[in-house]
Amino acid sequence: MESKAQRRTFTVRETLQLSAGTILIADRDFHAPVRESFVPEGALWIDMCLTPRPQELEVCYTRRWPGHRYERVGQVFVMPAGEPMRFRGGTGRQTSIICQLSPEQLDHLAELNFEWTDRRLEACLDLPNSRLSTALRYLAEEVRRPDLARETMAGLILGQIAIELARHLRNIDEPMTIGGLAAWRLRLIDERLARPGAPPSLPELASLAALSVRQLTRAFRASRGCSLGEYITDARIERAKRLLTGHDSVKAIARELGFPSGPNFCRAFRHKAGMTPRQFRAQAKARVPAS
């Protein structure tokens, strides 16, 4: 019998089957810290949380990594077909959009004999690609609110998502990735971004990583595939989403995140999330079932 520490639910809310793959909108409810193994069979999974993902959720590729090595899972991550994984940590409810693509489709788009290197596996646990995130949100809206030519539009968006992922994975092995940041430096940056208040400046992060600003920005792009400024903004907005699921006012959240004013926060949030903070809060509340 499954123990209390392992109890969880996985509920599929919406499904859309396309020739290019399958799209799911699903709820996960972890009643206690996770400790489970999983193998995505037959398809590559792209998973993006539409609600805040538990920050402490981590993954180990059990066939590739030693048992003590776990890496943090971000808002968007990829699970390669046939790769055994073990999850740990994380509690609470989350809603995700999951795209299941055939591995052959990714091979074709990447235009190479695709191989899951250790660098690619680690990079795909946290994809800070804003174009990919935006496309996944648009796709979720198509699945949730059917309209004219739904399958055609969803297929086009799914194609864009596959291309963005293929480009990201191919760029990981380009020469520019040599000299990327060490894992401990990336962890220090993430820990600093998680603190309350205004986001850190580039000189502060460079000092934290014991590098010059120039070295930091170049190496960070090599490691994460985006600029440090974009990453800081995305981290700030994701933290705002977590706070909006609580009871603090929008004005109080803006202050905690270091925005100079409520309107400034609302503009920044809408630019990244496609909706106002109040609209996001209303949607988050609507997804929580009545007790």
C-alpha positions in Angstrom: 0.0 0.0 0.0 1.2 3.5 -0.8 2.4 5.4 2.3 1.2 8.8 3.3 4.5 10.3 2.2 3.9 9.1 -1.3 0.2 10.0 -1.7 -0.5 12.2 -4.8 -3.1 12.7 -7.5 -2.6 13.4 -11.2 -5.9 14.6 -12.8 -6.1 15.3 -16.5 -8.4 18.2 -17.1 -8.1 18.7 -20.9 -6.6 16.6 -23.7 -5.9 17.4 -27.3 -4.6 14.8 -29.7 -2.7 16.1 -32.8 -0.6 14.5 -35.4 2.5 16.2 -34.0 1.8 15.1 -30.4 -0.5 15.1 -27.4 -1.3 18.1 -25.2 -2.6 17.7 -21.7 -3.7 20.2 -19.0 -3.3 18.4 -15.7 -3.4 19.0 -12.0 -0.9 17.4 -9.6 -1.7 17.4 -5.9 1.2 16.3 -3.7 0.0 15.7 -0.2 3.5 15.3 1.2 7.1 15.7 0.0 7.6 13.7 -3.2 9.9 10.7 -3.5 9.0 8.8 -6.7 10.5 7.4 -9.9 9.2 8.0 -13.4 10.1 7.0 -16.9 8.5 8.9 -19.8 7.8 6.1 -22.3 7.6 6.6 -26.0 7.5 10.4 -26.0 9.5 13.5 -24.9 7.5 15.5 -22.3 7.6 19.3 -22.1 6.1 20.4 -18.8 5.3 24.0 -17.9 3.6 24.9 -14.6 0.7 27.3 -15.2 0.7 27.9 -11.4 3.8 28.2 -9.2 5.9 25.0 -9.0 7.3 24.0 -5.6 10.7 25.5 -5.4 12.2 22.6 -3.6 11.3 20.0 -6.2 14.4 18.3 -7.5 15.3 15.5 -10.0 18.0 12.9 -10.4 18.6 11.0 -13.6 19.2 7.6 -12.0 20.8 5.9 -15.0 23.3 8.8 -15.5 23.9 10.5 -12.2 25.1 9.2 -8.8 22.3 8.8 -6.3 23.2 11.9 -4.3 23.1 14.3 -7.3 19.8 16.1 -7.6 19.1 19.3 -9.5 16.3 21.8 -9.1 13.2 21.7 -11.5 12.2 25.0 -13.0 8.9 26.4 -14.3 9.5 24.7 -17.7 11.4 21.5 -18.0 11.8 18.5 -20.4 11.7 14.8 -19.6 13.4 12.8 -22.3 11.8 9.6 -23.6 13.1 6.5 -21.8 15.2 8.3 -19.2 14.6 7.0 -15.7 14.1 9.9 -13.2 13.6 10.2 -9.5 11.8 13.2 -8.0 12.1 14.4 -4.4 10.7 17.3 -2.4 7.8 19.6 -3.1 4.3 19.7 -1.7 1.0 21.4 -2.8 -1.1 21.7 -5.9 0.0 22.7 -9.3 -1.5 22.9 -12.8 0.7 22.1 -15.8 0.5 22.0 -19.6 2.3 18.9 -20.9 3.3 18.4 -24.5 4.2 14.9 -25.5 6.4 14.8 -28.7 8.0 11.9 -30.5 11.8 11.8 -30.1 12.1 11.5 -33.9 10.4 14.9 -34.4 13.1 16.5 -32.2 15.9 14.7 -34.1 14.5 16.0 -37.4 14.2 19.6 -36.2 17.6 19.7 -34.5 19.2 18.4 -37.8 21.6 16.2 -36.0 22.0 12.7 -34.6 20.5 13.8 -31.3 22.2 12.6 -28.1 21.2 13.4 -24.6 24.5 14.6 -23.1 24.8 15.3 -19.4 24.9 19.0 -20.2 21.6 18.8 -22.1 19.9 16.8 -19.4 20.8 19.3 -16.8 19.9 22.3 -18.9 16.5 20.9 -19.7 15.5 20.8 -16.0 15.0 24.6 -16.1 14.4 26.3 -19.5 14.4 30.1 -19.0 13.3 30.6 -22.7 10.7 33.4 -22.8 9.5 32.5 -26.3 9.0 28.9 -25.3 7.1 29.9 -22.2 4.9 32.4 -24.1 4.1 29.8 -26.8 3.2 27.2 -24.1 0.8 29.7 -22.4 -0.9 30.4 -25.8 -1.2 26.7 -26.4 -2.8 26.2 -23.0 -5.4 28.9 -23.8 -6.2 27.1 -27.1 -6.7 23.8 -25.3 -8.8 25.3 -22.5 -11.0 27.6 -24.7 -11.9 25.8 -28.0 -12.4 28.2 -30.9 -12.5 28.2 -34.7 -9.8 26.0 -36.2 -8.6 24.9 -32.8 -6.6 21.9 -33.9 -4.9 23.9 -36.7 -3.9 26.7 -34.4 -2.7 24.3 -31.7 -0.7 22.4 -34.2 1.1 25.5 -35.4 1.9 26.6 -31.8 3.1 23.1 -31.0 5.4 23.2 -34.0 6.8 26.5 -32.8 7.4 25.0 -29.4 9.3 22.0 -30.9 11.5 24.3 -32.9 12.3 26.6 -30.0 13.3 23.5 -27.9 15.4 22.1 -30.8 17.2 25.4 -31.1 17.8 25.7 -27.4 19.2 22.1 -27.2 21.5 22.6 -30.3 22.8 25.9 -28.9 23.9 24.1 -25.7 26.7 22.4 -27.5 27.9 25.4 -29.5 31.4 26.7 -28.7 30.0 29.6 -26.7 28.9 27.2 -24.0 32.5 26.6 -23.0 33.2 28.5 -19.9 29.7 28.5 -18.6 29.0 29.1 -14.9 29.7 26.4 -12.3 26.7 24.9 -10.6 27.6 26.5 -7.3 27.6 30.0 -8.9 24.2 29.4 -10.5 22.9 28.2 -7.2 24.2 31.4 -5.4 22.4 33.5 -8.0 19.1 31.6 -7.6 19.3 31.9 -3.8 19.9 35.7 -4.1 17.0 36.1 -6.4 14.7 34.3 -4.0 15.3 36.9 -1.3 12.6 39.6 -0.6 13.1 43.1 -1.9 14.4 44.7 -5.0 16.3 42.4 -7.4 20.1 42.5 -7.2 22.2 44.6 -9.6 24.7 43.0 -12.0 27.7 44.3 -10.0 26.2 42.6 -6.8 25.8 39.3 -8.6 29.2 39.6 -10.1 30.7 40.1 -6.7 28.8 37.2 -5.3 30.1 34.9 -8.1 33.7 36.4 -7.8 33.7 37.4 -11.4 33.6 40.6 -13.4 30.3 41.8 -14.8 31.5 41.0 -18.3 32.6 37.5 -17.3 29.3 36.9 -15.5 27.0 38.0 -18.2 28.8 36.0 -20.9 29.1 32.8 -18.8 25.5 33.1 -17.6 24.2 33.2 -21.2 26.3 30.2 -22.0 24.8 28.3 -19.1 21.1 29.3 -19.2 20.6 30.3 -22.9 19.3 33.8 -22.0 20.6 37.1 -20.7 21.0 37.5 -16.9 18.6 40.5 -17.1 15.9 38.3 -18.7 16.5 35.6 -16.1 16.2 38.1 -13.2 12.9 39.5 -14.6 11.5 36.0 -15.1 12.4 35.0 -11.6 10.8 38.1 -10.2 7.6 37.5 -12.0 7.5 33.8 -11.0 8.0 34.9 -7.4 5.1 37.3 -7.9 2.9 34.5 -9.0 3.6 32.5 -5.9 2.8 35.5 -3.7 -0.4 36.2 -5.6 -1.7 32.8 -4.5 -1.6 34.1 -0.9 -3.6 36.9 0.8 -1.3 39.9 0.5 -2.5 42.8 -1.5 -1.1 43.6 -4.9 0.4 46.8 -3.5 2.1 44.9 -0.7 3.5 42.3 -3.2 4.8 45.1 -5.4 6.7 46.5 -2.3 8.0 43.1 -1.3 9.4 42.6 -4.8 11.0 46.0 -4.8 8.9 47.7 -7.5 8.7 51.5 -7.2 4.9 51.5 -7.5 1.9 49.3 -7.9 1.3 50.4 -11.5 4.9 49.7 -12.4 4.5 46.2 -11.0 1.2 45.7 -12.9 2.8 46.7 -16.2 5.8 44.4 -15.7 3.6 41.5 -14.7 1.2 41.9 -17.6 4.1 42.2 -20.1 5.5 38.8 -19.0 2.4 36.9 -17.9 -0.1 38.2 -20.4 -2.6 39.3 -17.7 -2.8 41.6 -14.7 -1.9 40.5 -11.2 -5.6 40.6 -10.2 -6.6 38.5 -13.2 -3.9 35.9 -12.4 -5.0 35.8 -8.8 -8.6 35.3 -9.9 -7.6 32.4 -12.2 -5.5 30.8 -9.5 -8.4 30.9 -7.0 -10.8 29.5 -9.6 -8.6 26.4 -10.0 -8.7 25.6 -6.3 -11.7 23.2 -5.7 -14.2 24.2 -3.0 -13.7 22.3 0.3 
